[in-house]
Amino acid sequence: KHYLALVKGHWRGGERVVTVNLGDTRPGGGERRVRVDQEGKVSSTRFMPQAVYSDATLVEARPLTGRTHQIRVHAAHVGHPLAGDDKYGDRDFNRGLRRRGLRRLFLHARALSFEDPATGRVITLDAPLPAPLQEVLNTYDTD
């Protein structure tokens, strides 16, 4: 799986793999949250910066393990929460992005590859960035 995500700030360190243990919590309301937890399950995500903007960076994220909310928690853990993330994100950053037209979490599954069990061939499905997310990026061109 390959995702595109807009994260807060200028991504530091170039391409890198974030590996931390993640554990689940269910606060009083029962809503599932994930947090960095030494006792949790190992998880890793590779982040690759694609474009840098005034207050954000577009990254490609490839989860190397399959934990719930993994990309969101890993990005926030290293100081770059995802745009539009109301659970693990930055309220002020999100407010500014709403003014740019963002109305959802800026996380897009752009490609998925899998092996066809009948033929053994690798099949890749690509999905372009949806227009509403591209329009948010286009607002940075006028900065």
Wavefront OBJ file of the C-alpha trace (Angstrom):
o trace
v 0.000 0.000 0.000
v 1.168 3.500 -0.855
v -0.500 6.544 0.657
v -0.173 10.286 0.134
v -0.523 12.441 3.223
v -0.162 16.124 3.940
v 1.618 16.639 7.250
v 2.315 19.666 9.405
v 5.624 21.476 8.986
v 8.740 20.822 6.975
v 9.548 17.100 7.157
v 12.902 16.610 8.837
v 15.407 13.928 7.965
v 14.400 13.018 4.407
v 13.178 9.495 3.757
v 12.984 7.485 6.931
v 11.301 4.595 8.663
v 9.460 5.278 11.904
v 9.305 2.201 14.139
v 7.517 2.316 17.492
v 5.242 0.005 19.424
v 1.538 0.876 19.291
v -1.180 -0.055 21.758
v -4.958 0.414 21.726
v -6.996 2.315 24.257
v -10.732 2.738 24.569
v -11.513 5.787 26.706
v -14.824 6.133 28.550
v -16.823 6.835 25.364
v -15.568 3.636 23.769
v -13.910 5.374 20.800
v -10.780 3.538 19.734
v -7.494 5.410 20.020
v -3.996 4.191 19.414
v -0.928 5.423 21.246
v 2.782 4.782 21.395
v 3.142 2.057 24.023
v 6.272 0.049 24.874
v 4.014 -2.903 25.667
v 2.178 -2.600 22.320
v 2.820 -4.259 18.974
v 5.813 -3.304 16.848
v 4.864 -1.161 13.859
v 6.835 0.546 11.101
v 6.032 3.097 8.410
v 8.350 4.428 5.688
v 7.851 8.156 4.988
v 9.202 9.808 1.827
v 8.824 13.577 1.348
v 7.359 14.518 -2.044
v 6.860 18.312 -1.870
v 7.434 21.012 0.748
v 5.021 23.923 1.207
v 5.021 26.962 3.483
v 3.623 25.131 6.525
v 3.272 21.529 5.358
v 4.915 18.639 3.519
v 3.342 16.146 1.150
v 4.732 12.700 1.986
v 4.313 9.226 0.620
v 3.703 6.794 3.464
v 4.151 3.045 3.151
v 3.065 1.020 6.166
v 5.429 -1.911 6.650
v 3.077 -3.417 9.228
v -0.696 -3.202 9.417
v -1.734 -1.550 12.688
v -4.847 0.585 13.160
v -4.184 4.334 12.644
v -0.498 3.512 12.184
v 0.357 6.264 9.671
v -1.525 8.876 11.682
v 0.100 7.975 15.001
v 3.610 7.603 13.553
v 3.436 10.994 11.808
v 2.157 12.713 14.960
v 4.788 10.917 17.064
v 7.622 12.478 15.029
v 6.056 15.947 15.185
v 4.247 15.982 11.824
v 0.539 15.286 12.411
v -1.663 14.722 9.373
v -3.740 17.544 7.980
v -7.381 17.294 8.962
v -6.768 14.662 11.643
v -9.224 15.412 14.437
v -7.978 12.525 16.593
v -4.176 12.794 16.540
v -3.700 16.114 14.738
v -2.974 19.744 15.503
v -6.085 21.914 15.988
v -4.506 25.191 14.799
v -2.924 23.569 11.728
v -6.275 21.995 10.847
v -8.067 25.329 11.270
v -5.697 26.924 8.749
v -6.253 24.089 6.298
v -10.023 24.445 6.576
v -9.522 28.004 5.291
v -7.699 26.416 2.338
v -10.722 24.186 1.706
v -9.736 20.947 3.454
v -12.863 19.158 4.668
v -11.444 15.725 5.522
v -8.358 13.861 6.627
v -5.607 14.375 4.038
v -4.671 10.705 3.668
v -5.154 9.038 0.304
v -4.482 5.424 -0.715
v -2.797 6.107 -4.057
v -1.630 2.595 -4.950
v -2.199 -0.976 -3.894
v -0.231 -3.965 -5.156
v -0.990 -7.625 -4.591
v -0.191 -10.996 -6.075
v -2.951 -12.622 -8.098
v -3.325 -16.041 -6.432
v -4.393 -17.673 -9.719
v -1.469 -16.448 -11.857
v 1.171 -15.299 -9.384
v 1.406 -11.971 -11.259
v 1.654 -8.739 -9.284
v -1.321 -6.468 -9.911
v -1.092 -2.771 -9.067
v -4.099 -0.491 -8.783
v -3.511 3.270 -8.900
v -5.887 6.001 -7.726
v -5.164 9.654 -8.508
v -5.410 12.234 -5.765
v -9.083 13.274 -5.460
v -9.873 16.753 -6.791
v -10.740 18.239 -3.350
v -7.299 17.236 -1.997
v -5.497 18.450 -5.135
v -7.340 21.763 -4.794
v -5.942 22.176 -1.269
v -2.416 21.641 -2.619
v -3.104 24.130 -5.406
v -3.784 26.843 -2.818
v -0.106 26.655 -1.868
v 0.959 27.591 -5.416
v -0.319 31.128 -4.786
v 1.603 31.639 -1.521
l 1 2 3 4 5 6 7 8 9 10 11 12 13 14 15 16 17 18 19 20 21 22 23 24 25 26 27 28 29 30 31 32 33 34 35 36 37 38 39 40 41 42 43 44 45 46 47 48 49 50 51 52 53 54 55 56 57 58 59 60 61 62 63 64 65 66 67 68 69 70 71 72 73 74 75 76 77 78 79 80 81 82 83 84 85 86 87 88 89 90 91 92 93 94 95 96 97 98 99 100 101 102 103 104 105 106 107 108 109 110 111 112 113 114 115 116 117 118 119 120 121 122 123 124 125 126 127 128 129 130 131 132 133 134 135 136 137 138 139 140 141 142 143
